[in-house]
Amino acid sequence: MESTVQPLIRNWNFLLFVGGRSANTLAIHGLTVAIGWHVYKLTSDPLDLGLIGLAQFAPAFLLFLLAGIAADRLERRSILATCAALHFLVTGALFWAVIQTLSVNLIFALLALHGTARAFYHTASQAVLPNLVAKEQFPNAIAWASSANKAGQLIGPAAAGGLIAWIGDGVYWPILLMFVLAGLAAAFLPRAPRQSVSRGNNLAEILGGFVYVWREKIVLGAITIDLLAVMLGGVMGLLPIYAADILHVGPDGLGMMRAMPGVGSLVIGIFLAQLAAPRHMGPLMFISLFAFGLSIAVFSLSTAFWLSLTALAVYGGADMISVYVRQTLTQIATPDYMRGRVSAVNSISINASNELGDFRAGVSAAAVGTIPAVLAGGIAVCGITILWAYLFPEIRRVDRLRDVKPKL
């Protein structure tokens, strides 16, 4: 019998979701480049680049349980629209702080609000996607959505770097526009049907995401390897140092370096989206993470701009394969009524760990130097990947992603 499932390219709700999230990604990554460049020019202290990451990670770490409960109890599209509005307000305040050359501590405080909005947005966006597509389409939806997200990571940094060189502080105007578009797209998403969930305030409900993750070893392994790989392999926050002091390529080069992981991710993501039911996905995840670590090590030692760009493209492509497998496993192996709380736990590894990784890298760079700090991170990622492949045979045995079942 011919399938009656609507193709993803004709699914208006899926396209609206992807468009809104891409606009949000464009704005966030453009803002990251702009703030990183301005803070480093203001203080010339690599530790401050690490503190940019910490300022955004801290609220995500403190509030992720609340974000999970909110995504399971409240209308997820409303959460997305509200977070986009908060992003808009914070970006406007950062724009003002940069123009007035105000204290870097005020910038950190504003970034903490930015991190709060990111925590709630990321959790809700993860939880809402399975409500917009058929289950058999979900792996391909992850690939397309991740590709669009990576395209935002490609265009946002490159555009921000070019705009900094061209119009300086005016770079914040298009960032503000992107947050407006993200909010409008979220507001027009349909009301998502969800399974009923207890409305009690008991501790078991609040910690339900942790309990489920711990019980479901496939989800536990996928989340923890992401957390550790991103935390140990954080390099993006140090790119202003490479652009200014090591490779001497300026803000244009910084934008290109920020974009190259997106180039690699986009190419691989489009390829994955064409595959109906790829096999050997568990082993492939570990292979891609090992390549991720190697690319970091190569980048750390490179003094040639072309080689640095190539390493960052491999970094992004390897990460895309890992993201494709991990996110699909996590969402398919989780029942809908738990997706908000599990997504909140997962958001620490996917979202906040980037900032924690940047903080780790910034502290290490201040202590031992930028190149040794990045090199050690790449080696550590390779080591942790080998260890996790041994500790989680359940993931190694995964063949086709669509065959994974949730534990109800």
Phi and psi in degrees as a GROMACS rama.xvg file:
@    title "Ramachandran Plot"
@    xaxis  label "Phi"
@    yaxis  label "Psi"
@TYPE xy
-70.2378  137.194  GLU-2
-66.6496  138.373  SER-3
-99.4432  5.52407  THR-4
-70.3438  130.889  VAL-5
-68.0863  131.767  GLN-6
-58.4104  147.787  PRO-7
-58.7103  -36.1661  LEU-8
-67.8072  -16.9966  ILE-9
-106.571  2.15279  ARG-10
-86.8201  100.469  ASN-11
-59.8177  -39.7303  TRP-12
-65.7807  -39.0797  ASN-13
-66.3057  -42.9151  PHE-14
-64.7335  -37.2862  LEU-15
-65.9151  -41.5816  LEU-16
-61.547  -48.054  PHE-17
-64.2183  -41.4649  VAL-18
-63.5196  -44.5852  GLY-19
-65.1686  -43.307  GLY-20
-68.701  -33.8384  ARG-21
-65.8896  -41.1341  SER-22
-61.7469  -40.9805  ALA-23
-62.6063  -41.6991  ASN-24
-65.8931  -43.7787  THR-25
-54.0081  -47.2124  LEU-26
-67.2641  -44.7598  ALA-27
-64.0007  -44.9189  ILE-28
-74.958  -31.7417  HIS-29
-64.8924  -40.6725  GLY-30
-65.4455  -38.1728  LEU-31
-60.9071  -44.2461  THR-32
-64.2016  -46.3847  VAL-33
-62.2823  -47.7558  ALA-34
-68.3824  -41.0051  ILE-35
-59.965  -43.5843  GLY-36
-65.8092  -46.1126  TRP-37
-67.9421  -39.1302  HIS-38
-67.2117  -42.2229  VAL-39
-67.3096  -36.7671  TYR-40
-67.9852  -28.5121  LYS-41
-76.2944  -41.2164  LEU-42
-116.648  -22.3732  THR-43
55.3165  30.7327  SER-44
-117.652  115.518  ASP-45
-61.0745  -26.3693  PRO-46
-62.3594  -34.4335  LEU-47
-65.2257  -32.1253  ASP-48
-65.6097  -36.3124  LEU-49
-66.8974  -37.8631  GLY-50
-68.2406  -26.9054  LEU-51
-59.8663  -43.6193  ILE-52
-65.8729  -43.3677  GLY-53
-63.9394  -39.5197  LEU-54
-60.5612  -31.9597  ALA-55
-87.875  -27.42  GLN-56
-75.5475  -39.7094  PHE-57
-55.0558  -50.0798  ALA-58
-66.1376  -33.8964  PRO-59
-63.5273  -39.3608  ALA-60
-68.6173  -39.9676  PHE-61
-75.1473  -28.2663  LEU-62
-113.77  4.9998  LEU-63
-66.4664  -30.6837  PHE-64
-65.5598  -42.5388  LEU-65
-63.6601  -39.0288  LEU-66
-62.7443  -38.3708  ALA-67
-66.772  -45.452  GLY-68
-60.8623  -42.5463  ILE-69
-60.9046  -42.0927  ALA-70
-68.4428  -26.231  ALA-71
-88.5961  -21.2649  ASP-72
-103.517  -36.5705  ARG-73
-100.599  170.079  LEU-74
-70.1874  119.253  GLU-75
-66.7531  -34.1577  ARG-76
-66.5033  -33.1435  ARG-77
-67.5465  -36.8344  SER-78
-62.4872  -44.7467  ILE-79
-61.7211  -44.7952  LEU-80
-65.5799  -40.3248  ALA-81
-65.3875  -41.3948  THR-82
-65.6646  -38.6068  CYS-83
-62.1368  -38.8186  ALA-84
-64.2591  -41.1317  ALA-85
-66.0209  -39.8753  LEU-86
-56.6816  -43.1478  HIS-87
-60.2962  -47.4309  PHE-88
-65.0838  -42.1692  LEU-89
-65.6511  -41.718  VAL-90
-62.2414  -40.6523  THR-91
-60.4266  -40.6903  GLY-92
-67.7189  -38.2448  ALA-93
-65.4007  -39.2224  LEU-94
-56.8234  -47.2213  PHE-95
-63.2824  -41.9394  TRP-96
-63.8641  -38.2089  ALA-97
-68.8301  -44.7272  VAL-98
-60.132  -40.5781  ILE-99
-85.523  -1.72343  GLN-100
51.4615  52.7543  THR-101
-82.5261  175.619  LEU-102
-58.3091  141.561  SER-103
-64.8237  -24.5769  VAL-104
-66.1064  -35.2155  ASN-105
-65.0263  -39.1524  LEU-106
-61.317  -42.7344  ILE-107
-62.3131  -40.5183  PHE-108
-63.9095  -42.4562  ALA-109
-65.5708  -37.2057  LEU-110
-65.783  -28.3087  LEU-111
-64.6552  -40.1123  ALA-112
-64.803  -40.0607  LEU-113
-59.4856  -43.3293  HIS-114
-64.4263  -34.9297  GLY-115
-61.8088  -47.6973  THR-116
-63.3802  -39.3535  ALA-117
-62.0189  -39.2236  ARG-118
-61.494  -47.7366  ALA-119
-71.4065  -39.3936  PHE-120
-63.5524  -47.5857  TYR-121
-63.9774  -42.0687  HIS-122
-63.5841  -47.5064  THR-123
-65.7482  -38.1809  ALA-124
-68.6206  -36.0687  SER-125
-64.5781  -42.741  GLN-126
-72.58  -28.0434  ALA-127
-83.5713  -26.1662  VAL-128
-58.7811  -43.8546  LEU-129
-62.1494  -18.7612  PRO-130
-79.6519  -10.5286  ASN-131
-102.985  -13.4407  LEU-132
-134.537  159.688  VAL-133
-69.5459  152.239  ALA-134
-58.7836  -41.0618  LYS-135
-67.4181  -18.1331  GLU-136
-92.8486  -6.00476  GLN-137
-62.6509  -44.7142  PHE-138
-56.8113  -41.7124  PRO-139
-69.2523  -34.7729  ASN-140
-63.4858  -40.4772  ALA-141
-60.5887  -43.6552  ILE-142
-64.3489  -45.3348  ALA-143
-67.552  -44.2325  TRP-144
-64.2663  -40.4809  ALA-145
-68.3792  -35.6478  SER-146
-63.8446  -44.4472  SER-147
-64.2553  -38.2042  ALA-148
-63.7072  -42.7409  ASN-149
-68.4575  -32.5821  LYS-150
-61.6946  -38.1505  ALA-151
-63.8248  -38.8993  GLY-152
-67.8507  -25.2091  GLN-153
-77.5651  -52.3721  LEU-154
-73.0451  -41.7776  ILE-155
-56.9063  -54.7559  GLY-156
-64.3016  -42.3998  PRO-157
-62.7809  -44.1737  ALA-158
-64.744  -41.0689  ALA-159
-64.1782  -43.7144  ALA-160
-60.9154  -43.9983  GLY-161
-65.5525  -39.5791  GLY-162
-68.6672  -34.6671  LEU-163
-61.0719  -44.6443  ILE-164
-67.816  -28.9212  ALA-165
-90.3497  -51.3449  TRP-166
-122.443  7.50804  ILE-167
61.3004  -121.416  GLY-168
-65.6309  -16.4078  ASP-169
-65.362  -7.07457  GLY-170
-58.0318  -23.3498  VAL-171
-76.08  -19.7391  TYR-172
-63.4032  -51.6762  TRP-173
-64.9036  -28.0411  PRO-174
-63.6191  -43.3967  ILE-175
-59.9879  -42.1395  LEU-176
-61.7562  -41.8819  LEU-177
-62.2662  -37.9513  MET-178
-67.0933  -33.4761  PHE-179
-63.3277  -45.4928  VAL-180
-64.0751  -38.8161  LEU-181
-62.5182  -41.9169  ALA-182
-65.8717  -41.2389  GLY-183
-64.7411  -42.4732  LEU-184
-61.7905  -42.1208  ALA-185
-63.8486  -39.5988  ALA-186
-63.8418  -26.941  ALA-187
-96.4107  3.72455  PHE-188
-67.8386  152.163  LEU-189
-73.83  159.558  PRO-190
-66.138  124.14  ARG-191
-86.7958  122.479  ALA-192
-70.3181  133.535  PRO-193
-134.458  154.616  ARG-194
-67.7484  153.687  GLN-195
-67.0294  148.462  SER-196
-138.707  144.6  VAL-197
-56.8617  140.842  SER-198
-100.11  10.4159  ARG-199
-72.3311  163.043  GLY-200
-104.709  20.4105  ASN-201
-70.0538  158.602  ASN-202
-62.8371  -34.7213  LEU-203
-61.6568  -38.7345  ALA-204
-69.1293  -43.2692  GLU-205
-61.8992  -40.5038  ILE-206
-93.2383  10.6552  LEU-207
-58.3332  -35.6537  GLY-208
-63.0166  -43.6405  GLY-209
-61.1547  -45.0098  PHE-210
-61.217  -45.1448  VAL-211
-65.8582  -44.248  TYR-212
-59.8959  -43.4728  VAL-213
-64.9553  -36.4885  TRP-214
-75.3384  -36.6677  ARG-215
-94.2889  99.2314  GLU-216
-65.6568  -29.1871  LYS-217
-63.3128  -43.9753  ILE-218
-67.9339  -42.1762  VAL-219
-59.0459  -48.1891  LEU-220
-63.9359  -42.0657  GLY-221
-64.8818  -40.6663  ALA-222
-72.0984  -44.3736  ILE-223
-71.6465  -34.8001  THR-224
-68.6234  -34.2224  ILE-225
-65.9005  -45.279  ASP-226
-56.8538  -49.4481  LEU-227
-70.532  -40.9056  LEU-228
-63.7869  -44.265  ALA-229
-71.6845  -38.8861  VAL-230
-66.3977  -44.1894  MET-231
-76.9678  -29.4695  LEU-232
-100.777  15.703  GLY-233
-59.4271  124.274  GLY-234
-135.879  -22.5285  VAL-235
-62.8987  -35.5929  MET-236
-66.5962  -19.6829  GLY-237
-94.1353  -0.130655  LEU-238
-59.7778  -34.0117  LEU-239
-57.8146  -33.2163  PRO-240
-68.7004  -44.6132  ILE-241
-61.1529  -41.9584  TYR-242
-66.8429  -40.2388  ALA-243
-88.2525  -40.0988  ALA-244
-114.465  -22.2828  ASP-245
-106.394  -51.8466  ILE-246
-94.7538  -17.1355  LEU-247
54.9289  54.5597  HIS-248
-116.111  -2.5243  VAL-249
70.6326  -170.324  GLY-250
-65.5518  -32.8145  PRO-251
-62.9092  -45.0105  ASP-252
-64.8174  -36.5825  GLY-253
-60.4439  -45.7125  LEU-254
-60.6707  -40.0656  GLY-255
-65.09  -42.4684  MET-256
-65.0599  -41.1284  MET-257
-63.2743  -29.4239  ARG-258
-82.075  -29.4805  ALA-259
-61.0656  -37.8386  MET-260
-58.2011  -34.6526  PRO-261
-66.8025  -35.9404  GLY-262
-61.6188  -51.1496  VAL-263
-61.0411  -42.1444  GLY-264
-65.1296  -42.1231  SER-265
-64.28  -43.8975  LEU-266
-60.8924  -48.2689  VAL-267
-67.8548  -39.2425  ILE-268
-63.1702  -42.4227  GLY-269
-63.6242  -39.0339  ILE-270
-62.4723  -46.0811  PHE-271
-63.9072  -34.4244  LEU-272
-66.0974  -18.8826  ALA-273
-84.9835  -11.8351  GLN-274
-89.9834  126.199  LEU-275
-71.3783  -48.8735  ALA-276
-151.284  72.0804  ALA-277
-62.1848  152.724  PRO-278
-110.436  169.248  ARG-279
58.5761  40.3252  HIS-280
-70.5994  -34.0042  MET-281
-62.0343  -56.0733  GLY-282
-59.2732  -36.6289  PRO-283
-63.2814  -34.3842  LEU-284
-60.4479  -44.9332  MET-285
-68.6752  -38.1921  PHE-286
-62.2131  -42.2261  ILE-287
-66.3112  -36.8833  SER-288
-68.0738  -35.1586  LEU-289
-65.3058  -42.1589  PHE-290
-63.4343  -34.6535  ALA-291
-58.4714  -47.3449  PHE-292
-64.5721  -41.2867  GLY-293
-63.2813  -38.8909  LEU-294
-64.6633  -35.0628  SER-295
-64.3088  -43.1907  ILE-296
-62.6454  -42.5529  ALA-297
-63.1722  -45.3579  VAL-298
-60.4014  -40.2057  PHE-299
-60.3103  -34.2263  SER-300
-94.6131  -9.99436  LEU-301
-73.5903  137.603  SER-302
-117.174  4.02255  THR-303
-104.477  127.429  ALA-304
-60.3047  -41.6502  PHE-305
-63.8036  -38.1327  TRP-306
-69.8985  -37.9202  LEU-307
-62.1929  -42.8084  SER-308
-64.4942  -40.1844  LEU-309
-63.3042  -45.0157  THR-310
-60.9967  -39.5539  ALA-311
-69.4668  -32.6289  LEU-312
-66.8929  -42.8748  ALA-313
-63.0235  -41.4035  VAL-314
-52.8649  -47.5076  TYR-315
-70.4312  -40.7054  GLY-316
-64.6052  -43.4763  GLY-317
-63.9641  -40.5104  ALA-318
-64.5961  -35.4495  ASP-319
-62.2823  -42.9778  MET-320
-61.695  -45.7928  ILE-321
-62.7241  -43.2301  SER-322
-61.9324  -44.1351  VAL-323
-56.3239  -47.3338  TYR-324
-70.978  -48.4053  VAL-325
-63.9883  -47.0786  ARG-326
-67.2358  -38.8817  GLN-327
-65.3468  -45.5311  THR-328
-58.5448  -47.1374  LEU-329
-63.5868  -43.2755  THR-330
-76.6917  -42.0468  GLN-331
-68.8705  -34.4484  ILE-332
-83.7996  8.74317  ALA-333
-123.604  128.466  THR-334
-66.9306  154.027  PRO-335
-59.0854  -39.0209  ASP-336
-69.0309  -12.2709  TYR-337
-105.833  -4.26492  MET-338
-64.1747  -35.346  ARG-339
-62.0347  -48.0507  GLY-340
-71.5862  -38.4631  ARG-341
-68.1053  -39.6341  VAL-342
-62.9863  -33.113  SER-343
-64.8715  -43.288  ALA-344
-62.9608  -42.9718  VAL-345
-65.4249  -30.8361  ASN-346
-63.8435  -27.6017  SER-347
-62.4037  -38.1863  ILE-348
-80.7039  -36.6931  SER-349
-84.3107  -41.7473  ILE-350
-102.012  -65.3128  ASN-351
-66.5522  -27.9553  ALA-352
-65.3257  -23.7976  SER-353
-62.1623  -44.3724  ASN-354
-69.758  -38.9736  GLU-355
-64.2126  -38.2322  LEU-356
-64.0409  -39.0377  GLY-357
-66.0706  -37.3219  ASP-358
-65.8098  -44.3962  PHE-359
-59.1448  -43.87  ARG-360
-66.706  -40.6548  ALA-361
-64.7046  -43.0108  GLY-362
-64.5355  -44.3785  VAL-363
-63.9127  -40.4168  SER-364
-64.273  -39.0226  ALA-365
-67.0087  -30.3311  ALA-366
-85.816  -44.5497  ALA-367
-121.981  -4.10016  VAL-368
106.736  153.451  GLY-369
-65.7173  -49.8778  THR-370
-63.714  -48.1581  ILE-371
-60.9005  -35.9296  PRO-372
-64.5142  -44.0649  ALA-373
-70.0611  -41.8283  VAL-374
-60.5691  -45.8664  LEU-375
-60.8565  -37.8278  ALA-376
-63.2854  -43.4979  GLY-377
-62.7162  -42.5491  GLY-378
-63.7048  -40.0254  ILE-379
-64.2697  -38.0374  ALA-380
-62.5388  -43.3594  VAL-381
-60.2873  -42.6509  CYS-382
-65.4166  -44.0175  GLY-383
-69.0744  -29.9527  ILE-384
-65.2208  -44.5665  THR-385
-61.6821  -42.4378  ILE-386
-63.9189  -44.4953  LEU-387
-68.7367  -31.788  TRP-388
-62.6543  -32.5843  ALA-389
-77.5896  -39.8487  TYR-390
-76.4025  -23.5282  LEU-391
-124.127  73.4868  PHE-392
-63.8817  -21.9391  PRO-393
-59.3598  -37.0913  GLU-394
-74.1167  -40.35  ILE-395
-58.4163  -30.0975  ARG-396
-85.2773  -5.5432  ARG-397
-68.4509  128.765  VAL-398
-104.811  -88.6803  ASP-399
-87.9619  132.388  ARG-400
-64.1715  -35.0458  LEU-401
-68.2184  -13.9938  ARG-402
-84.8035  -9.28305  ASP-403
-72.1121  135.09  VAL-404
-116.349  144.019  LYS-405
-76.0826  153.54  PRO-406
-94.1921  110.472  LYS-407
